[in-house]
């Protein structure tokens, strides 16, 4: 991982931690984690996010689909 990649991941993580109820920030964080093969972290973070705020299409619109896609991607690559 390059320094620039590490910076992007850190920024996504910090943004998500500061507003952990924000679907956009959660998606961006999950995306960065998946890019760097941190699949187990995506699964853990998604499930914790889903426990805090039930991820539904009605509540988050297309962002719910995107987050679910990142979660499914991580699950597929854990196998």
C-alpha positions as CSV (number, residue, x, y, z in Angstrom):
1,X,0.0,0.0,0.0
2,X,1.4,3.3,-1.0
3,X,1.5,6.4,1.3
4,X,-1.3,8.0,-0.8
5,X,-3.4,4.9,-0.4
6,X,-2.8,4.8,3.3
7,X,-3.8,8.5,3.5
8,X,-7.1,7.9,1.6
9,X,-7.9,4.9,3.9
10,X,-7.2,7.0,7.0
11,X,-9.3,9.9,5.7
12,X,-12.2,7.6,5.0
13,X,-11.9,5.9,8.4
14,X,-11.7,9.2,10.2
15,X,-14.7,10.6,8.4
16,X,-16.7,7.5,9.2
17,X,-15.7,7.5,12.8
18,X,-16.7,11.2,13.2
19,X,-20.2,10.5,11.7
20,X,-20.8,6.8,12.0
21,X,-24.5,7.1,11.2
22,X,-23.8,8.6,7.7
23,X,-24.4,6.1,4.9
24,X,-22.2,8.0,2.3
25,X,-19.2,7.9,4.7
26,X,-19.8,4.3,5.6
27,X,-19.9,3.4,1.9
28,X,-16.7,5.3,1.2
29,X,-15.0,3.6,4.1
30,X,-16.1,0.1,3.0
31,X,-15.0,0.8,-0.5
32,X,-11.5,1.8,0.6
33,X,-11.3,-1.3,2.9
34,X,-12.2,-3.6,0.0
35,X,-9.7,-1.9,-2.3
36,X,-7.0,-3.0,0.2
37,X,-8.3,-6.5,0.8
38,X,-9.5,-5.8,4.4
39,X,-12.6,-7.9,3.8
40,X,-13.1,-9.0,7.3
41,X,-13.1,-5.4,8.5
42,X,-15.8,-4.6,5.9
43,X,-18.0,-7.4,7.2
44,X,-17.5,-6.3,10.8
45,X,-18.0,-2.6,10.2
46,X,-21.1,-3.2,7.9
47,X,-22.7,-5.5,10.5
48,X,-22.0,-3.0,13.3
49,X,-23.4,-0.2,11.1
50,X,-26.5,-2.3,10.3
51,X,-27.0,-2.9,14.0
52,X,-26.9,0.9,14.7
53,X,-29.0,1.9,11.7
54,X,-30.9,-0.7,9.9
55,X,-29.8,-0.5,6.2
56,X,-32.9,-0.4,4.1
57,X,-33.6,0.8,0.6
58,X,-36.4,3.0,1.9
59,X,-34.1,4.7,4.4
60,X,-30.9,5.1,2.4
61,X,-32.1,4.8,-1.2
62,X,-29.4,3.8,-3.7
63,X,-26.7,4.1,-1.0
64,X,-28.2,1.0,0.7
65,X,-27.6,-1.0,-2.5
66,X,-24.0,0.3,-2.8
67,X,-23.3,-0.6,0.8
68,X,-24.8,-4.0,0.4
69,X,-22.7,-4.5,-2.7
70,X,-19.5,-3.8,-0.8
71,X,-20.6,-6.1,2.0
72,X,-21.4,-8.9,-0.5
73,X,-18.1,-8.4,-2.3
74,X,-16.2,-8.7,1.0
75,X,-18.1,-11.9,1.9
76,X,-17.4,-13.4,-1.5
77,X,-13.7,-12.7,-1.2
78,X,-13.5,-14.2,2.4
79,X,-14.3,-17.6,1.1
